[in-house]
Amino acid sequence: MAKKGFLHLFLSALTAALLSFFLLYFFAPSMSTQFLGVSFSTRKGSDNALVISAVDSSVEQMKNSPEFTKESIDRFLELANSPEMKEKFKVTAKQGVRELDEAIKTLMEKVK
């Protein structure tokens, strides 16, 4: 039985960590976003990144507007983070940024 040194164990652990990272990053984007804070689907310019930035900017607008209460902002975030609305926003983002903004404004009007 061969003795394995510290370097061998370190390289094995590093290889396992890198392999795990890339598997999560490319093949499990929701888990990657949850645990690592980054994923392939949220890279700059992707549909998911457009949706996230549009929702974040809308929340900032709502916070600065006296028309919206904390409860309405919380309701907006709850609705915007629902699986149905996420899917609708992704489909809308593929059509264009203008259409995505219209869909988000429609949702903002619902929670007023």
N, C-alpha and C positions, 0 to 999 in steps of 0.2 A: 504494500500500500504506500503510495507516494505521499509525501508531506506537501500540503498545499500552503503556500505562504500568504501573507497579508495581501500582497499585490494581486494574486490570483482571485482571492475572495472579493476584493474591492472591484476588480474588473468584471467579475461575474454579477455582482450586485448592480453595477453601473449599466451593464448590458441589459439586465432584466428591467431596470427602471426606464431606460430609453425605449425599449421594446413596448413596455406597457404604455408609456406616454404616447408613442406614435399610433398604437392600436386605438387608444381612446380618442386621440385627436382626429383621426381620419374616419374611424368606423363607428364610434359612439359619441356623436357630437353633443347630445344632451347631457350625458354623464360627464363628458369632458368639460363642458361649460359649468356644470354644477361643482365638480371637484377641483378643476384646474383653473377655471375662470377664462379659458380660451378654447376655441375649437375651430375646425376647418370651416364650419358653416357660418361662423361669425366673423370671418376675415373681411377686410375692408372691401366694400363694393358688392358683397353678396346680398341676396334678398333678405336674409335674416338680419344682417347688419343695418340695412336700410330701415327695416321695421323697428329694430331696437332704437336707432337714433331718432326716428320720427316719433315714437311713443315717448321717449325721454324729453324731446323738445316740446311736445304737447303738454307733458306734465309740468314743465317749467313755465309754460305760458299760463297754465291753469293756476299755478301757485302765485303768479304775479297778478292774476285777475281777481277783482273783488266779487265777480259773479259766482265763483266756485268756492264751496266750503270744503273743509277737510274730508267730510263724509263723501262728497261727490267725487273728490280726487281719488279717495280709496276705492270707491265703486268703479271709477274709470279704470284704475289699475287692475282691479279684480276681473273686470270684463275683458280688458286688453290682454291679460295673461291667461285667459281661458283657452283651451285647445282649439275650440271652434274659431274664435277670433284670430288666433295666431295663424291658423291655416288660411283664413280669409285674407288676412293682411299679406301673407306670403304670395298668394295668388295675385292679389292686387299690386304688390310690388313688382311683379313680373311685367305688369302692364305699363308701369311707369311711376315716377315719384309723385306726379300730380294726382294720379288716381289714388295713391296711397294716402296722401294728405287729405283728400276728399273723404275717404273712408274713415280716417281718424277723426276728422271734424264732425262727421255724422255721429260717431260714437260719443264725442264730447257733448254734442247737443242733447243726446239721450240722457246723459247723467246730470244735466244742469238742474 
